[in-house]
Amino acid sequence: MNADRLTAKADVLGAARVQRISDRLMATDLPQDVHAERSDEGVTLVAKNLRRRMLDDAQLRNFGR
């Protein structure tokens, strides 16, 4: 029974940490025409030609670091 309570507590703490990190990433300043979307897997950057732009823009390459 005690192990179940510890597991439940760890799940709650983990979810809260993920939420805080996700909120911080969503609040990050991004270049024009780039926006962040929250999904079940985390935060996703969305923009036209994003893959090419990430090669040229250090701010996009370092997103989340």
All heavy atoms as TSV, in Angstrom:
chain	resi	resn	atom	element	x	y	z
A	1	MET	N	N	0.828	-1.191	0.000
A	1	MET	CA	C	0.000	0.000	0.000
A	1	MET	C	C	0.873	1.257	0.000
A	1	MET	O	O	0.585	2.204	-0.696
A	1	MET	CB	C	-0.932	-0.026	1.209
A	1	MET	CG	C	-1.791	1.195	1.301
A	1	MET	SD	S	-3.311	0.975	0.442
A	1	MET	CE	C	-4.406	1.748	1.585
A	2	ASN	N	N	1.930	1.263	0.778
A	2	ASN	CA	C	2.807	2.418	0.853
A	2	ASN	C	C	3.486	2.688	-0.490
A	2	ASN	O	O	3.672	3.843	-0.864
A	2	ASN	CB	C	3.840	2.212	1.959
A	2	ASN	CG	C	4.516	3.507	2.354
A	2	ASN	OD1	O	4.023	4.580	2.040
A	2	ASN	ND2	N	5.639	3.394	3.028
A	3	ALA	N	N	3.862	1.645	-1.201
A	3	ALA	CA	C	4.489	1.803	-2.514
A	3	ALA	C	C	3.509	2.456	-3.495
A	3	ALA	O	O	3.915	3.261	-4.336
A	3	ALA	CB	C	4.955	0.459	-3.047
A	4	ASP	N	N	2.232	2.128	-3.394
A	4	ASP	CA	C	1.224	2.739	-4.262
A	4	ASP	C	C	1.104	4.238	-3.988
A	4	ASP	O	O	0.970	5.038	-4.924
A	4	ASP	CB	C	-0.138	2.072	-4.066
A	4	ASP	CG	C	-0.160	0.633	-4.538
A	4	ASP	OD1	O	0.671	0.281	-5.410
A	4	ASP	OD2	O	-0.995	-0.130	-4.012
A	5	ARG	N	N	1.157	4.613	-2.733
A	5	ARG	CA	C	1.084	6.038	-2.380
A	5	ARG	C	C	2.311	6.780	-2.886
A	5	ARG	O	O	2.203	7.900	-3.388
A	5	ARG	CB	C	0.954	6.199	-0.867
A	5	ARG	CG	C	-0.431	5.809	-0.367
A	5	ARG	CD	C	-0.607	5.958	1.128
A	5	ARG	NE	N	-0.078	7.210	1.643
A	5	ARG	CZ	C	0.422	7.348	2.861
A	5	ARG	NH1	N	0.474	6.316	3.683
A	5	ARG	NH2	N	0.880	8.511	3.268
A	6	LEU	N	N	3.491	6.163	-2.763
A	6	LEU	CA	C	4.714	6.790	-3.262
A	6	LEU	C	C	4.678	6.944	-4.783
A	6	LEU	O	O	5.086	7.980	-5.318
A	6	LEU	CB	C	5.936	5.976	-2.846
A	6	LEU	CG	C	6.326	6.043	-1.378
A	6	LEU	CD1	C	7.470	5.082	-1.087
A	6	LEU	CD2	C	6.715	7.457	-0.999
A	7	THR	N	N	4.194	5.941	-5.458
A	7	THR	CA	C	4.071	6.002	-6.920
A	7	THR	C	C	3.102	7.096	-7.339
A	7	THR	O	O	3.382	7.863	-8.260
A	7	THR	CB	C	3.614	4.637	-7.477
A	7	THR	OG1	O	4.556	3.638	-7.101
A	7	THR	CG2	C	3.507	4.679	-8.981
A	8	ALA	N	N	1.976	7.194	-6.658
A	8	ALA	CA	C	0.991	8.230	-6.971
A	8	ALA	C	C	1.575	9.614	-6.722
A	8	ALA	O	O	1.389	10.541	-7.530
A	8	ALA	CB	C	-0.272	8.028	-6.142
A	9	LYS	N	N	2.305	9.784	-5.629
A	9	LYS	CA	C	2.926	11.067	-5.308
A	9	LYS	C	C	3.976	11.431	-6.354
A	9	LYS	O	O	4.056	12.577	-6.799
A	9	LYS	CB	C	3.562	10.989	-3.913
A	9	LYS	CG	C	4.284	12.207	-3.470
A	9	LYS	CD	C	3.340	13.305	-3.088
A	9	LYS	CE	C	4.106	14.441	-2.443
A	9	LYS	NZ	N	3.259	15.521	-2.039
A	10	ALA	N	N	4.771	10.455	-6.773
A	10	ALA	CA	C	5.786	10.698	-7.800
A	10	ALA	C	C	5.137	11.095	-9.125
A	10	ALA	O	O	5.643	11.975	-9.835
A	10	ALA	CB	C	6.658	9.461	-7.981
A	11	ASP	N	N	4.021	10.466	-9.467
A	11	ASP	CA	C	3.304	10.814	-10.699
A	11	ASP	C	C	2.800	12.248	-10.655
A	11	ASP	O	O	2.909	12.988	-11.636
A	11	ASP	CB	C	2.131	9.863	-10.929
A	11	ASP	CG	C	2.568	8.469	-11.338
A	11	ASP	OD1	O	3.733	8.306	-11.765
A	11	ASP	OD2	O	1.736	7.545	-11.222
A	12	VAL	N	N	2.265	12.663	-9.521
A	12	VAL	CA	C	1.755	14.031	-9.370
A	12	VAL	C	C	2.899	15.042	-9.460
A	12	VAL	O	O	2.790	16.058	-10.155
A	12	VAL	CB	C	0.993	14.173	-8.032
A	12	VAL	CG1	C	0.698	15.629	-7.730
A	12	VAL	CG2	C	-0.290	13.370	-8.067
A	13	LEU	N	N	4.000	14.757	-8.763
A	13	LEU	CA	C	5.155	15.659	-8.811
A	13	LEU	C	C	5.753	15.739	-10.207
A	13	LEU	O	O	6.132	16.822	-10.671
A	13	LEU	CB	C	6.214	15.223	-7.803
A	13	LEU	CG	C	5.850	15.385	-6.326
A	13	LEU	CD1	C	6.936	14.776	-5.453
A	13	LEU	CD2	C	5.645	16.853	-5.999
A	14	GLY	N	N	5.829	14.615	-10.887
A	14	GLY	CA	C	6.345	14.583	-12.259
A	14	GLY	C	C	5.467	15.375	-13.213
A	14	GLY	O	O	5.963	16.132	-14.046
A	15	ALA	N	N	4.157	15.229	-13.091
A	15	ALA	CA	C	3.226	15.964	-13.946
A	15	ALA	C	C	3.324	17.464	-13.700
A	15	ALA	O	O	3.276	18.264	-14.640
A	15	ALA	CB	C	1.804	15.471	-13.715
A	16	ALA	N	N	3.503	17.860	-12.449
A	16	ALA	CA	C	3.637	19.282	-12.127
A	16	ALA	C	C	4.927	19.844	-12.720
A	16	ALA	O	O	4.944	20.960	-13.244
A	16	ALA	CB	C	3.614	19.485	-10.619
A	17	ARG	N	N	5.987	19.092	-12.659
A	17	ARG	CA	C	7.266	19.548	-13.246
A	17	ARG	C	C	7.161	19.674	-14.752
A	17	ARG	O	O	7.623	20.654	-15.329
A	17	ARG	CB	C	8.380	18.586	-12.865
A	17	ARG	CG	C	9.705	18.937	-13.505
A	17	ARG	CD	C	10.852	18.731	-12.557
A	17	ARG	NE	N	12.124	18.859	-13.218
A	17	ARG	CZ	C	12.767	20.019	-13.351
A	17	ARG	NH1	N	12.233	21.126	-12.886
A	17	ARG	NH2	N	13.927	20.074	-13.957
A	18	VAL	N	N	6.543	18.710	-15.395
A	18	VAL	CA	C	6.348	18.784	-16.843
A	18	VAL	C	C	5.523	20.005	-17.202
A	18	VAL	O	O	5.825	20.720	-18.167
A	18	VAL	CB	C	5.687	17.481	-17.366
A	18	VAL	CG1	C	5.198	17.646	-18.793
A	18	VAL	CG2	C	6.658	16.323	-17.266
A	19	GLN	N	N	4.505	20.296	-16.435
A	19	GLN	CA	C	3.659	21.467	-16.683
A	19	GLN	C	C	4.459	22.759	-16.561
A	19	GLN	O	O	4.330	23.662	-17.390
A	19	GLN	CB	C	2.473	21.477	-15.717
A	19	GLN	CG	C	1.494	22.590	-15.949
A	19	GLN	CD	C	0.768	22.456	-17.268
A	19	GLN	OE1	O	0.462	21.362	-17.707
A	19	GLN	NE2	N	0.512	23.572	-17.914
A	20	ARG	N	N	5.311	22.866	-15.531
A	20	ARG	CA	C	6.129	24.071	-15.348
A	20	ARG	C	C	7.106	24.267	-16.502
A	20	ARG	O	O	7.275	25.378	-17.020
A	20	ARG	CB	C	6.898	24.012	-14.027
A	20	ARG	CG	C	6.054	24.291	-12.810
A	20	ARG	CD	C	6.906	24.515	-11.564
A	20	ARG	NE	N	7.897	23.469	-11.326
A	20	ARG	CZ	C	7.694	22.360	-10.620
A	20	ARG	NH1	N	6.513	22.123	-10.094
A	20	ARG	NH2	N	8.661	21.484	-10.438
A	21	ILE	N	N	7.744	23.196	-16.921
A	21	ILE	CA	C	8.691	23.281	-18.032
A	21	ILE	C	C	7.960	23.635	-19.319
A	21	ILE	O	O	8.423	24.475	-20.102
A	21	ILE	CB	C	9.475	21.961	-18.180
A	21	ILE	CG1	C	10.409	21.778	-16.981
A	21	ILE	CG2	C	10.260	21.934	-19.479
A	21	ILE	CD1	C	11.052	20.423	-16.893
A	22	SER	N	N	6.819	23.029	-19.535
A	22	SER	CA	C	6.021	23.331	-20.715
A	22	SER	C	C	5.575	24.787	-20.727
A	22	SER	O	O	5.635	25.464	-21.763
A	22	SER	CB	C	4.805	22.400	-20.751
A	22	SER	OG	O	4.007	22.661	-21.859
A	23	ASP	N	N	5.161	25.304	-19.578
A	23	ASP	CA	C	4.766	26.718	-19.479
A	23	ASP	C	C	5.937	27.635	-19.801
A	23	ASP	O	O	5.780	28.642	-20.488
A	23	ASP	CB	C	4.226	27.036	-18.085
A	23	ASP	CG	C	2.885	26.397	-17.814
A	23	ASP	OD1	O	2.198	25.989	-18.775
A	23	ASP	OD2	O	2.523	26.297	-16.619
A	24	ARG	N	N	7.127	27.283	-19.302
A	24	ARG	CA	C	8.316	28.099	-19.567
A	24	ARG	C	C	8.649	28.110	-21.060
A	24	ARG	O	O	8.969	29.153	-21.634
A	24	ARG	CB	C	9.501	27.569	-18.774
A	24	ARG	CG	C	10.716	28.489	-18.854
A	24	ARG	CD	C	11.925	27.912	-18.178
A	24	ARG	NE	N	12.474	26.912	-19.094
A	24	ARG	CZ	C	13.024	25.769	-18.728
A	24	ARG	NH1	N	13.102	25.451	-17.462
A	24	ARG	NH2	N	13.485	24.930	-19.604
A	25	LEU	N	N	8.555	26.957	-21.705
A	25	LEU	CA	C	8.833	26.889	-23.140
A	25	LEU	C	C	7.804	27.666	-23.951
A	25	LEU	O	O	8.145	28.332	-24.930
A	25	LEU	CB	C	8.874	25.431	-23.605
A	25	LEU	CG	C	10.068	24.620	-23.130
A	25	LEU	CD1	C	9.887	23.161	-23.512
A	25	LEU	CD2	C	11.362	25.168	-23.696
A	26	MET	N	N	6.541	27.605	-23.541
A	26	MET	CA	C	5.491	28.325	-24.267
A	26	MET	C	C	5.673	29.838	-24.139
A	26	MET	O	O	5.272	30.588	-25.023
A	26	MET	CB	C	4.111	27.927	-23.746
A	26	MET	CG	C	3.728	26.489	-24.028
A	26	MET	SD	S	3.483	26.125	-25.751
A	26	MET	CE	C	2.000	27.042	-26.083
A	27	ALA	N	N	6.306	30.300	-23.066
A	27	ALA	CA	C	6.493	31.733	-22.840
A	27	ALA	C	C	7.757	32.270	-23.517
A	27	ALA	O	O	7.998	33.472	-23.498
A	27	ALA	CB	C	6.558	32.010	-21.341
A	28	THR	N	N	8.550	31.400	-24.117
A	28	THR	CA	C	9.793	31.807	-24.764
A	28	THR	C	C	9.503	32.696	-25.969
A	28	THR	O	O	8.587	32.429	-26.744
A	28	THR	CB	C	10.573	30.560	-25.232
A	28	THR	OG1	O	10.828	29.727	-24.117
A	28	THR	CG2	C	11.880	30.933	-25.888
A	29	ASP	N	N	10.307	33.760	-26.115
A	29	ASP	CA	C	10.195	34.616	-27.302
A	29	ASP	C	C	10.688	33.837	-28.511
A	29	ASP	O	O	11.774	33.250	-28.484
A	29	ASP	CB	C	11.039	35.875	-27.134
A	29	ASP	CG	C	10.480	36.807	-26.076
A	29	ASP	OD1	O	9.248	36.784	-25.875
A	29	ASP	OD2	O	11.264	37.541	-25.468
A	30	LEU	N	N	9.890	33.837	-29.562
A	30	LEU	CA	C	10.226	33.118	-30.782
A	30	LEU	C	C	10.301	34.089	-31.952
A	30	LEU	O	O	9.668	35.149	-31.920
A	30	LEU	CB	C	9.173	32.044	-31.068
A	30	LEU	CG	C	9.095	30.908	-30.059
A	30	LEU	CD1	C	7.882	30.045	-30.321
A	30	LEU	CD2	C	10.351	30.074	-30.120
A	31	PRO	N	N	11.044	33.729	-32.989
A	31	PRO	CA	C	11.100	34.587	-34.170
A	31	PRO	C	C	9.718	34.746	-34.809
A	31	PRO	O	O	8.795	33.975	-34.551
A	31	PRO	CB	C	12.037	33.836	-35.114
A	31	PRO	CG	C	12.807	32.915	-34.254
A	31	PRO	CD	C	11.916	32.573	-33.105
A	32	GLN	N	N	9.620	35.744	-35.667
A	32	GLN	CA	C	8.363	36.028	-36.364
A	32	GLN	C	C	7.891	34.798	-37.125
A	32	GLN	O	O	8.681	34.064	-37.709
A	32	GLN	CB	C	8.587	37.187	-37.326
A	32	GLN	CG	C	7.348	37.646	-38.033
A	32	GLN	CD	C	7.648	38.831	-38.940
A	32	GLN	OE1	O	8.772	39.275	-39.046
A	32	GLN	NE2	N	6.625	39.318	-39.584
A	33	ASP	N	N	6.598	34.585	-37.149
A	33	ASP	CA	C	5.933	33.484	-37.860
A	33	ASP	C	C	6.230	32.106	-37.289
A	33	ASP	O	O	5.971	31.102	-37.939
A	33	ASP	CB	C	6.266	33.494	-39.353
A	33	ASP	CG	C	5.832	34.765	-40.054
A	33	ASP	OD1	O	4.832	35.364	-39.599
A	33	ASP	OD2	O	6.486	35.165	-41.029
A	34	VAL	N	N	6.798	32.023	-36.113
A	34	VAL	CA	C	7.023	30.737	-35.446
A	34	VAL	C	C	6.200	30.757	-34.166
A	34	VAL	O	O	6.224	31.726	-33.419
A	34	VAL	CB	C	8.512	30.520	-35.102
A	34	VAL	CG1	C	8.703	29.211	-34.348
A	34	VAL	CG2	C	9.368	30.548	-36.349
A	35	HIS	N	N	5.441	29.697	-33.947
A	35	HIS	CA	C	4.702	29.618	-32.693
A	35	HIS	C	C	4.825	28.216	-32.114
A	35	HIS	O	O	5.157	27.266	-32.814
A	35	HIS	CB	C	3.232	30.032	-32.868
A	35	HIS	CG	C	2.433	29.124	-33.726
A	35	HIS	ND1	N	2.433	29.211	-35.103
A	35	HIS	CD2	C	1.604	28.106	-33.423
A	35	HIS	CE1	C	1.632	28.285	-35.601
A	35	HIS	NE2	N	1.123	27.603	-34.598
A	36	ALA	N	N	4.599	28.141	-30.822
A	36	ALA	CA	C	4.705	26.873	-30.098
A	36	ALA	C	C	3.305	26.359	-29.797
A	36	ALA	O	O	2.406	27.128	-29.473
A	36	ALA	CB	C	5.486	27.070	-28.807
A	37	GLU	N	N	3.141	25.052	-29.939
A	37	GLU	CA	C	1.870	24.395	-29.619
A	37	GLU	C	C	2.126	23.329	-28.573
A	37	GLU	O	O	3.108	22.600	-28.640
A	37	GLU	CB	C	1.262	23.744	-30.860
A	37	GLU	CG	C	0.807	24.718	-31.904
A	37	GLU	CD	C	0.206	24.024	-33.114
A	37	GLU	OE1	O	0.259	22.773	-33.201
A	37	GLU	OE2	O	-0.318	24.738	-33.974
A	38	ARG	N	N	1.220	23.234	-27.620
A	38	ARG	CA	C	1.309	22.219	-26.576
A	38	ARG	C	C	0.569	20.966	-27.057
A	38	ARG	O	O	-0.521	21.054	-27.597
A	38	ARG	CB	C	0.682	22.749	-25.304
A	38	ARG	CG	C	0.951	21.935	-24.084
A	38	ARG	CD	C	0.314	22.547	-22.873
A	38	ARG	NE	N	0.598	23.969	-22.818
A	38	ARG	CZ	C	1.111	24.596	-21.772
A	38	ARG	NH1	N	1.354	23.933	-20.690
A	38	ARG	NH2	N	1.350	25.879	-21.788
A	39	SER	N	N	1.187	19.817	-26.849
A	39	SER	CA	C	0.551	18.547	-27.201
A	39	SER	C	C	0.775	17.555	-26.064
A	39	SER	O	O	1.430	17.880	-25.073
A	39	SER	CB	C	1.136	18.003	-28.513
A	39	SER	OG	O	2.483	17.645	-28.341
A	40	ASP	N	N	0.255	16.362	-26.220
A	40	ASP	CA	C	0.432	15.340	-25.186
A	40	ASP	C	C	1.901	14.966	-25.014
A	40	ASP	O	O	2.332	14.581	-23.924
A	40	ASP	CB	C	-0.365	14.085	-25.528
A	40	ASP	CG	C	-1.856	14.315	-25.427
A	40	ASP	OD1	O	-2.265	15.253	-24.716
A	40	ASP	OD2	O	-2.613	13.566	-26.066
A	41	GLU	N	N	2.682	15.076	-26.093
A	41	GLU	CA	C	4.092	14.711	-26.037
A	41	GLU	C	C	4.995	15.840	-25.580
A	41	GLU	O	O	6.178	15.646	-25.359
A	41	GLU	CB	C	4.555	14.211	-27.400
A	41	GLU	CG	C	4.018	12.837	-27.737
A	41	GLU	CD	C	3.091	12.896	-28.941
A	41	GLU	OE1	O	3.185	13.860	-29.706
A	41	GLU	OE2	O	2.284	11.989	-29.089
A	42	GLY	N	N	4.478	17.058	-25.488
A	42	GLY	CA	C	5.288	18.197	-25.059
A	42	GLY	C	C	4.946	19.442	-25.845
A	42	GLY	O	O	3.794	19.680	-26.176
A	43	VAL	N	N	5.970	20.223	-26.175
A	43	VAL	CA	C	5.798	21.473	-26.906
A	43	VAL	C	C	6.400	21.290	-28.291
A	43	VAL	O	O	7.520	20.799	-28.438
A	43	VAL	CB	C	6.482	22.639	-26.166
A	43	VAL	CG1	C	6.388	23.922	-26.956
A	43	VAL	CG2	C	5.867	22.822	-24.786
A	44	THR	N	N	5.655	21.701	-29.312
A	44	THR	CA	C	6.083	21.573	-30.689
A	44	THR	C	C	6.165	22.946	-31.322
A	44	THR	O	O	5.253	23.758	-31.167
A	44	THR	CB	C	5.072	20.711	-31.478
A	44	THR	OG1	O	4.928	19.449	-30.828
A	44	THR	CG2	C	5.533	20.488	-32.906
A	45	LEU	N	N	7.249	23.211	-32.048
A	45	LEU	CA	C	7.363	24.443	-32.810
A	45	LEU	C	C	6.696	24.255	-34.162
A	45	LEU	O	O	6.854	23.215	-34.793
A	45	LEU	CB	C	8.833	24.825	-33.022
A	45	LEU	CG	C	9.611	25.232	-31.788
A	45	LEU	CD1	C	11.059	25.532	-32.164
A	45	LEU	CD2	C	8.987	26.431	-31.110
A	46	VAL	N	N	5.979	25.292	-34.616
A	46	VAL	CA	C	5.268	25.224	-35.882
A	46	VAL	C	C	5.604	26.467	-36.691
A	46	VAL	O	O	5.494	27.588	-36.180
A	46	VAL	CB	C	3.745	25.136	-35.664
A	46	VAL	CG1	C	3.014	25.103	-36.979
A	46	VAL	CG2	C	3.390	23.938	-34.809
A	47	ALA	N	N	6.038	26.263	-37.937
A	47	ALA	CA	C	6.325	27.379	-38.845
A	47	ALA	C	C	6.555	26.821	-40.245
A	47	ALA	O	O	6.878	25.639	-40.414
A	47	ALA	CB	C	7.542	28.157	-38.398
A	48	LYS	N	N	6.414	27.679	-41.211
A	48	LYS	CA	C	6.697	27.307	-42.592
A	48	LYS	C	C	8.217	27.194	-42.744
A	48	LYS	O	O	8.961	28.041	-42.248
A	48	LYS	CB	C	6.140	28.368	-43.537
A	48	LYS	CG	C	6.273	28.014	-44.979
A	48	LYS	CD	C	5.590	29.048	-45.844
A	48	LYS	CE	C	5.688	28.634	-47.300
A	48	LYS	NZ	N	5.033	29.599	-48.167
A	49	ASN	N	N	8.673	26.146	-43.406
A	49	ASN	CA	C	10.109	25.903	-43.638
A	49	ASN	C	C	10.915	25.879	-42.345
A	49	ASN	O	O	12.057	26.344	-42.307
A	49	ASN	CB	C	10.686	26.957	-44.594
A	49	ASN	CG	C	10.051	26.903	-45.949
A	49	ASN	OD1	O	9.748	25.828	-46.458
A	49	ASN	ND2	N	9.804	28.058	-46.532
A	50	LEU	N	N	10.347	25.331	-41.301
A	50	LEU	CA	C	10.998	25.344	-39.984
A	50	LEU	C	C	12.322	24.593	-39.997
A	50	LEU	O	O	13.300	25.052	-39.424
A	50	LEU	CB	C	10.065	24.757	-38.929
A	50	LEU	CG	C	10.595	24.748	-37.504
A	50	LEU	CD1	C	10.878	26.169	-37.034
A	50	LEU	CD2	C	9.609	24.083	-36.574
A	51	ARG	N	N	12.367	23.476	-40.670
A	51	ARG	CA	C	13.600	22.678	-40.680
A	51	ARG	C	C	14.762	23.486	-41.265
A	51	ARG	O	O	15.856	23.515	-40.715
A	51	ARG	CB	C	13.385	21.402	-41.484
A	51	ARG	CG	C	14.506	20.412	-41.339
A	51	ARG	CD	C	14.171	19.129	-41.992
A	51	ARG	NE	N	13.094	18.498	-41.233
A	51	ARG	CZ	C	12.650	17.286	-41.442
A	51	ARG	NH1	N	13.162	16.563	-42.397
A	51	ARG	NH2	N	11.689	16.780	-40.724
A	52	ARG	N	N	14.513	24.191	-42.363
A	52	ARG	CA	C	15.552	25.010	-42.987
A	52	ARG	C	C	15.909	26.205	-42.094
A	52	ARG	O	O	17.070	26.554	-41.938
A	52	ARG	CB	C	15.088	25.507	-44.357
A	52	ARG	CG	C	16.141	26.315	-45.093
A	52	ARG	CD	C	15.708	26.671	-46.496
A	52	ARG	NE	N	14.393	27.269	-46.573
A	52	ARG	CZ	C	14.151	28.578	-46.453
A	52	ARG	NH1	N	15.140	29.414	-46.254
A	52	ARG	NH2	N	12.924	29.044	-46.528
A	53	ARG	N	N	14.886	26.809	-41.496
A	53	ARG	CA	C	15.118	27.972	-40.639
A	53	ARG	C	C	15.924	27.604	-39.399
A	53	ARG	O	O	16.707	28.411	-38.897
A	53	ARG	CB	C	13.790	28.596	-40.225
A	53	ARG	CG	C	13.103	29.292	-41.379
A	53	ARG	CD	C	11.770	29.823	-40.997
A	53	ARG	NE	N	11.907	30.926	-40.053
A	53	ARG	CZ	C	10.870	31.559	-39.539
A	53	ARG	NH1	N	9.643	31.227	-39.885
A	53	ARG	NH2	N	11.052	32.545	-38.689
A	54	MET	N	N	15.756	26.382	-38.910
A	54	MET	CA	C	16.501	25.959	-37.727
A	54	MET	C	C	17.997	25.875	-38.016
A	54	MET	O	O	18.820	26.045	-37.121
A	54	MET	CB	C	15.973	24.633	-37.199
A	54	MET	CG	C	14.628	24.775	-36.551
A	54	MET	SD	S	14.036	23.270	-35.817
A	54	MET	CE	C	14.819	23.375	-34.220
A	55	LEU	N	N	18.363	25.614	-39.255
A	55	LEU	CA	C	19.782	25.569	-39.607
A	55	LEU	C	C	20.412	26.958	-39.514
A	55	LEU	O	O	21.584	27.093	-39.164
A	55	LEU	CB	C	19.956	25.027	-41.027
A	55	LEU	CG	C	19.564	23.570	-41.233
A	55	LEU	CD1	C	19.628	23.224	-42.708
A	55	LEU	CD2	C	20.443	22.651	-40.426
A	56	ASP	N	N	19.638	27.991	-39.844
A	56	ASP	CA	C	20.166	29.351	-39.906
A	56	ASP	C	C	19.997	30.143	-38.617
A	56	ASP	O	O	20.724	31.106	-38.391
A	56	ASP	CB	C	19.469	30.132	-41.033
A	56	ASP	CG	C	19.716	29.514	-42.392
A	56	ASP	OD1	O	20.786	28.900	-42.577
A	56	ASP	OD2	O	18.838	29.639	-43.259
A	57	ASP	N	N	19.045	29.783	-37.771
A	57	ASP	CA	C	18.695	30.608	-36.617
A	57	ASP	C	C	19.079	29.890	-35.321
A	57	ASP	O	O	18.487	28.881	-34.942
A	57	ASP	CB	C	17.195	30.890	-36.642
A	57	ASP	CG	C	16.779	31.958	-35.657
A	57	ASP	OD1	O	17.504	32.191	-34.670
A	57	ASP	OD2	O	15.711	32.552	-35.869
A	58	ALA	N	N	20.052	30.459	-34.627
A	58	ALA	CA	C	20.526	29.846	-33.376
A	58	ALA	C	C	19.437	29.834	-32.308
A	58	ALA	O	O	19.386	28.929	-31.480
A	58	ALA	CB	C	21.748	30.593	-32.863
A	59	GLN	N	N	18.559	30.826	-32.313
A	59	GLN	CA	C	17.480	30.876	-31.326
A	59	GLN	C	C	16.557	29.667	-31.481
A	59	GLN	O	O	16.126	29.081	-30.487
A	59	GLN	CB	C	16.675	32.167	-31.482
A	59	GLN	CG	C	15.602	32.324	-30.438
A	59	GLN	CD	C	14.809	33.613	-30.618
A	59	GLN	OE1	O	14.973	34.305	-31.620
A	59	GLN	NE2	N	13.976	33.923	-29.668
A	60	LEU	N	N	16.287	29.258	-32.693
A	60	LEU	CA	C	15.440	28.077	-32.917
A	60	LEU	C	C	16.192	26.800	-32.581
A	60	LEU	O	O	15.628	25.866	-32.018
A	60	LEU	CB	C	14.956	28.037	-34.365
A	60	LEU	CG	C	13.940	29.097	-34.755
A	60	LEU	CD1	C	13.670	29.037	-36.248
A	60	LEU	CD2	C	12.665	28.930	-33.972
A	61	ARG	N	N	17.469	26.734	-32.923
A	61	ARG	CA	C	18.251	25.536	-32.611
A	61	ARG	C	C	18.366	25.303	-31.122
A	61	ARG	O	O	18.410	24.177	-30.654
A	61	ARG	CB	C	19.666	25.653	-33.201
A	61	ARG	CG	C	19.738	25.388	-34.666
A	61	ARG	CD	C	21.179	25.178	-35.113
A	61	ARG	NE	N	22.093	26.223	-34.681
A	61	ARG	CZ	C	22.342	27.343	-35.366
A	61	ARG	NH1	N	21.730	27.575	-36.498
A	61	ARG	NH2	N	23.207	28.219	-34.891
A	62	ASN	N	N	18.404	26.370	-30.353
A	62	ASN	CA	C	18.588	26.262	-28.908
A	62	ASN	C	C	17.270	26.280	-28.137
A	62	ASN	O	O	17.290	26.385	-26.910
A	62	ASN	CB	C	19.490	27.396	-28.424
A	62	ASN	CG	C	20.878	27.274	-28.967
A	62	ASN	OD1	O	21.381	26.189	-29.180
A	62	ASN	ND2	N	21.506	28.402	-29.239
A	63	PHE	N	N	16.148	26.176	-28.805
A	63	PHE	CA	C	14.854	26.177	-28.139
A	63	PHE	C	C	14.788	25.025	-27.143
A	63	PHE	O	O	15.073	23.874	-27.470
A	63	PHE	CB	C	13.721	26.037	-29.157
A	63	PHE	CG	C	12.351	26.056	-28.541
A	63	PHE	CD1	C	11.777	27.244	-28.147
A	63	PHE	CD2	C	11.635	24.881	-28.355
A	63	PHE	CE1	C	10.522	27.277	-27.581
A	63	PHE	CE2	C	10.373	24.918	-27.787
A	63	PHE	CZ	C	9.824	26.108	-27.401
A	64	GLY	N	N	14.482	25.338	-25.910
A	64	GLY	CA	C	14.338	24.306	-24.881
A	64	GLY	C	C	15.606	24.000	-24.118
A	64	GLY	O	O	15.592	23.180	-23.201
A	65	ARG	N	N	16.705	24.619	-24.449
A	65	ARG	CA	C	17.956	24.361	-23.716
A	65	ARG	C	C	18.129	25.320	-22.597
A	65	ARG	O	O	17.667	26.378	-22.554
A	65	ARG	CB	C	19.150	24.460	-24.656
A	65	ARG	CG	C	19.158	23.302	-25.604
A	65	ARG	CD	C	20.392	23.339	-26.423
A	65	ARG	NE	N	20.302	22.246	-27.398
A	65	ARG	CZ	C	21.195	22.027	-28.295
A	65	ARG	NH1	N	22.254	22.792	-28.383
A	65	ARG	NH2	N	21.056	21.039	-29.130
